[in-house]
Amino acid sequence: MFKKRQIQKASYDKENQIPILKCSICNGEQVAGFKNIHTGKFEEVMLIRNDRDLEEFKEKYGVESVGKEY
């Protein structure tokens, strides 16, 4: 019945950025994105509502694991 969505591959600056989940302590909201390791600036990519969204983010950017930041 359901077709698996084709996920378009994307890339990020692996030398200067790390993938992280920015998590709110108050409401539990999670946003996936990339943090610049030199400046600390966070670039939002997508809202994570469930495990499927997280898996889509990992697959799209070729990421094995994503750290959490509160």
C-alpha positions in Angstrom: 0.0 0.0 0.0 2.4 2.6 1.2 5.5 3.5 -0.9 8.7 4.3 0.9 9.5 8.0 0.2 12.6 8.6 -1.9 14.9 10.7 0.3 17.0 13.1 -1.6 20.6 13.0 -0.4 22.2 16.2 0.9 25.6 17.1 2.4 27.0 19.3 5.0 30.5 20.7 5.8 31.9 17.7 7.7 35.1 19.5 8.6 33.5 22.4 10.3 30.0 21.2 11.4 28.7 18.4 13.6 25.1 17.0 13.5 23.1 17.6 16.7 19.6 17.5 18.0 18.7 20.7 19.9 16.2 19.6 22.6 13.9 21.8 24.6 13.8 20.9 28.3 10.4 22.7 28.7 8.3 21.2 25.9 10.4 18.3 24.5 10.6 19.9 21.1 13.6 18.6 19.1 15.2 20.2 16.1 17.9 18.5 14.0 20.6 20.6 12.4 24.3 21.3 12.3 26.5 23.2 14.8 29.7 25.0 13.6 32.5 23.7 15.8 34.4 26.9 15.6 31.7 29.5 16.1 29.0 27.4 17.9 26.4 28.7 15.5 23.5 26.3 15.0 21.8 25.8 11.6 18.3 24.3 11.8 17.4 21.7 9.2 14.2 20.0 10.3 11.8 19.5 13.2 12.0 16.0 14.7 8.5 14.9 15.7 9.1 11.1 15.9 11.7 8.4 15.3 10.9 8.3 11.6 11.8 12.0 11.2 15.1 11.3 12.9 15.8 8.3 10.7 15.0 10.4 7.6 17.5 13.1 8.8 20.2 10.5 9.3 19.6 8.9 5.9 19.4 12.2 4.1 22.8 13.5 5.4 24.5 10.1 5.8 24.9 10.5 9.6 25.4 7.5 11.9 24.7 9.2 15.2 23.4 12.5 16.4 24.4 14.1 19.6 21.9 16.0 21.8 22.2 19.5 23.2 19.9 21.1 25.7 
